[in-house]
Amino acid sequence: APNMLKFIWGKGQGPTAERVRIQKQLFGFSRESNHGFPYKPTCLAIDEELKLIGLAAKSGKVFVYGRPGVELQYELQEESVITKLVFIPGQGRLLCVTSDNKLHLLEIQDSRLTLV
């Protein structure tokens, strides 16, 4: 009985290394997370070859969605509305046209969306 009480009160053996590793995976903390549909979407683009969907929000953010769990995001530095999105088929590149008639080319590199 005394061994059981030590275990209950936490004075027994600690968690195994395997359990600690699994806890870190399951309960890991991420500084940023986004979920749900973008607020005030302005345009949509589809790449049928790579099976990607691109969405632009009024805030200047671009979201690219693929398979489950694949979500990429990029925010333009200028405060302008994205009016048109076009994927270059099969290349993982996305053209963005803003309300001030600027053209931005975004590319998927190392699971990130970057400005070229």
Contacts in CASP RR format, 6 or more apart in sequence:
PFRMAT RR
TARGET T0000
AUTHOR 0000-0000-0000
METHOD contacts of the structure
MODEL  1
APNMLKFIWGKGQGPTAERVRIQKQLFGFSRESNHGFPYKPTCLAIDEEL
KLIGLAAKSGKVFVYGRPGVELQYELQEESVITKLVFIPGQGRLLCVTSD
NKLHLLEIQDSRLTLV
3 12 0 8 1.000
6 12 0 8 1.000
7 13 0 8 1.000
15 23 0 8 1.000
34 63 0 8 1.000
34 71 0 8 1.000
34 73 0 8 1.000
38 55 0 8 1.000
38 56 0 8 1.000
38 57 0 8 1.000
38 61 0 8 1.000
38 63 0 8 1.000
39 57 0 8 1.000
39 58 0 8 1.000
39 59 0 8 1.000
40 57 0 8 1.000
40 58 0 8 1.000
40 59 0 8 1.000
41 55 0 8 1.000
41 56 0 8 1.000
41 57 0 8 1.000
41 58 0 8 1.000
42 56 0 8 1.000
42 57 0 8 1.000
42 58 0 8 1.000
42 81 0 8 1.000
42 82 0 8 1.000
42 83 0 8 1.000
43 55 0 8 1.000
43 56 0 8 1.000
43 82 0 8 1.000
43 83 0 8 1.000
43 84 0 8 1.000
43 85 0 8 1.000
44 53 0 8 1.000
44 54 0 8 1.000
44 55 0 8 1.000
44 56 0 8 1.000
44 85 0 8 1.000
45 53 0 8 1.000
45 54 0 8 1.000
45 85 0 8 1.000
45 86 0 8 1.000
45 87 0 8 1.000
45 94 0 8 1.000
46 52 0 8 1.000
46 53 0 8 1.000
46 54 0 8 1.000
46 87 0 8 1.000
47 53 0 8 1.000
47 87 0 8 1.000
47 89 0 8 1.000
47 90 0 8 1.000
47 92 0 8 1.000
48 89 0 8 1.000
49 89 0 8 1.000
49 90 0 8 1.000
50 87 0 8 1.000
50 90 0 8 1.000
50 92 0 8 1.000
51 66 0 8 1.000
51 67 0 8 1.000
52 64 0 8 1.000
52 65 0 8 1.000
52 66 0 8 1.000
52 87 0 8 1.000
52 92 0 8 1.000
53 64 0 8 1.000
53 65 0 8 1.000
53 66 0 8 1.000
54 62 0 8 1.000
54 63 0 8 1.000
54 64 0 8 1.000
54 65 0 8 1.000
54 85 0 8 1.000
54 87 0 8 1.000
54 94 0 8 1.000
55 62 0 8 1.000
55 63 0 8 1.000
55 64 0 8 1.000
55 65 0 8 1.000
55 85 0 8 1.000
56 62 0 8 1.000
56 63 0 8 1.000
56 82 0 8 1.000
56 85 0 8 1.000
56 96 0 8 1.000
57 63 0 8 1.000
57 82 0 8 1.000
58 81 0 8 1.000
59 75 0 8 1.000
60 75 0 8 1.000
60 76 0 8 1.000
60 79 0 8 1.000
60 80 0 8 1.000
60 81 0 8 1.000
60 82 0 8 1.000
60 98 0 8 1.000
61 73 0 8 1.000
61 74 0 8 1.000
61 75 0 8 1.000
61 76 0 8 1.000
62 73 0 8 1.000
62 74 0 8 1.000
62 75 0 8 1.000
62 76 0 8 1.000
62 82 0 8 1.000
62 85 0 8 1.000
62 94 0 8 1.000
62 96 0 8 1.000
62 106 0 8 1.000
62 113 0 8 1.000
63 71 0 8 1.000
63 72 0 8 1.000
63 73 0 8 1.000
64 70 0 8 1.000
64 71 0 8 1.000
64 72 0 8 1.000
64 73 0 8 1.000
64 94 0 8 1.000
64 108 0 8 1.000
64 113 0 8 1.000
65 71 0 8 1.000
65 72 0 8 1.000
72 108 0 8 1.000
72 111 0 8 1.000
72 112 0 8 1.000
72 113 0 8 1.000
73 113 0 8 1.000
74 106 0 8 1.000
74 113 0 8 1.000
74 114 0 8 1.000
74 115 0 8 1.000
76 82 0 8 1.000
76 96 0 8 1.000
76 98 0 8 1.000
76 104 0 8 1.000
78 98 0 8 1.000
78 100 0 8 1.000
78 102 0 8 1.000
80 98 0 8 1.000
80 99 0 8 1.000
80 100 0 8 1.000
80 102 0 8 1.000
81 98 0 8 1.000
81 99 0 8 1.000
82 96 0 8 1.000
82 97 0 8 1.000
82 98 0 8 1.000
82 99 0 8 1.000
83 97 0 8 1.000
83 98 0 8 1.000
83 99 0 8 1.000
84 95 0 8 1.000
84 96 0 8 1.000
84 97 0 8 1.000
85 94 0 8 1.000
85 95 0 8 1.000
85 96 0 8 1.000
85 97 0 8 1.000
86 94 0 8 1.000
86 95 0 8 1.000
87 93 0 8 1.000
87 94 0 8 1.000
87 95 0 8 1.000
88 94 0 8 1.000
88 95 0 8 1.000
91 107 0 8 1.000
92 107 0 8 1.000
92 108 0 8 1.000
93 105 0 8 1.000
93 106 0 8 1.000
93 107 0 8 1.000
93 108 0 8 1.000
93 116 0 8 1.000
94 105 0 8 1.000
94 106 0 8 1.000
94 107 0 8 1.000
94 113 0 8 1.000
95 103 0 8 1.000
95 104 0 8 1.000
95 105 0 8 1.000
95 106 0 8 1.000
96 103 0 8 1.000
96 104 0 8 1.000
96 105 0 8 1.000
96 106 0 8 1.000
97 103 0 8 1.000
97 104 0 8 1.000
98 104 0 8 1.000
104 115 0 8 1.000
105 115 0 8 1.000
105 116 0 8 1.000
106 113 0 8 1.000
106 114 0 8 1.000
106 115 0 8 1.000
106 116 0 8 1.000
107 113 0 8 1.000
107 114 0 8 1.000
107 116 0 8 1.000
108 114 0 8 1.000
END
